[in-house]
Amino acid sequence: MLYVLSKLISILKEKRMKELLLLMSGLLACTLSWAEIKVVYHLSEGIPQASRAIGNIRNHLAADPTAKIVVVTHGLGIDFMINGATNQMDQPFAGSVADLVNKGVEFRVCNNTLVSRKISADKLLMEAKIVPSGVAEVAKLQANEKFVYLRP
């Protein structure tokens, strides 16, 4: 870092603009490479997909604890977010969801699905955030907030 600063000062003193621009573009490239990774996990297929996603997200955070992860659910994908839901080995999802929330993961549930399936919001795990539309939420995260899309 000291080398970079001394080089920058030297360039500024000598008014060598081409070198300054080259150095600044290099610094910008380095900064962008450290940018936060943002990922949306899209779930719409039920309990087996949710089980895979939980494992994928744990592995993802083990490899990159700074990743910003949002799970968006709709259709059958909301089933693991219902109080009392269990995986294929009869283990409750509630503990895994709470653990991931404590690591910064967000879980968003489609209100359209709740309405169409006549599921009351009070039946969901307390970590669930209700959004108007699951598919619209995925699109918004990708288009406006530059999230990478994953579907386990």
N, C-alpha and C positions, 0 to 999 in steps of 0.2 A: 504494500500500500504506500509506503514511504517513497518507493521508487516512482510510482505513478504520480504522486504529488510533486516530487522534485522535477519530473519530466514535464508536467503541466506548467509549473512555474517557469521553467526554462523556455518552453515554447511561447508562453505569454510574454516574457521579456524580449524575445527575439521576434515577436509578431509573425510567427510562421503559422498562418491560418490553416493551411492544408493539413499540417500535422496535428493542429489542435482539433480540427473537425474529425480527423481519423481517430484520434485518441478519445474524443467524446462519443463517437459512434461505438467504439469498442466498450466503453464504460456502460453505455446504454444497453448494448447486447448482453453484457454480464448481468446488469440489473434485471432485464427481462427474463433471463434464465433462472433467476431466483424468485420469479413471480409465483404467487400462490396457485396451487392446482385445485380446481373446483370441479367436482364430479356430481352428476345427478344419476342415481340408481333408479331405474324405472321398473316398477313391479305391478303386474296386472294378472298374474296367472295362479295365485293361490299359495298354499302352504309350502309345497316343495320348492318353489321359486324363492319364497321368503327365507327358507332355511339356507339355500345356496347364497343368497344375498348377505345374510348375517355373517356367514363364513368369509365371503369375499371382502366385506367391509372390514372385518377384524384383520384379515391379511393385509388389506390396503393400508390401514392405519399403522400396522406394525412396520410396514415398509416406508410409509410417509406419514408420520404423526401430525404433520402440519396441513394435510389435505383438508379442504372444506368439502364435506359430503352432505348431500341432501337426498333423502329417499322419498320418492313420490309414488303414491299408491292409488290405484283405482280398480274398478271391477273386482274380481276375485283377489286381487293383490292386497286389498285392505284386511283380509281375514285374519292375518297374524296380529293386527293392531286392535283386535277386539279383545276385551277383558276375558281372561281364561283360555285364550287360544294356546294350543300346544303344537309342537312339531311332530314329525313322524315317530319319534321315540318318546312321545308323551311328556316332553319337557316344555315348560311354559316359556313363551316368548318374552314375557314381561321383564324378566331379569336381563336378558340380552339387550333388549331395547333400552332399558334404563342405563345399562353400562355404556352403550354406544352414545347415548345422549350426553352422558357425563364426559365423553371424549369429544363432544362438539358436533355430533351427527344430528341432523334434523329429520323428523319424520312428518310428512305432509300427506293428508288423506283427502280424497276427492269428495266434495259435498254432493255432486251429482250422483255418485254411487250410493252415498248414504240415503239420499232421497228415494232413488229408484229401488233400492233394496229394503227400504223402510227400517233402517238402522238408526237408532237414536245416538246422537253424539256422546251422550253419557255412558254408552256401552264401550267406548274406545279407551285405550290406555291413556293415562293422563299426559303422556309425552306427545301425543298426536296433535298436530296443528291442522285444522281444517282449511282447505283452499276451495274456491268455487269449482274448479275443474282440474282434474289431474293431468289430462293431456295438455290443457292450456298452460299449466304450471311448468311442465316439462319443456314446452316450446319457449316460454318466457325465459327460463333459466338458460337454455341454449342460445337463443337469439340475443337477448338483452344483457345477460350476465356472464356470457362466455363459459358456461359449464360444459364439460365433456360428458357425453352420453354413454352410459353403460346399462346393459340389460342382462342380468345374470340368468 
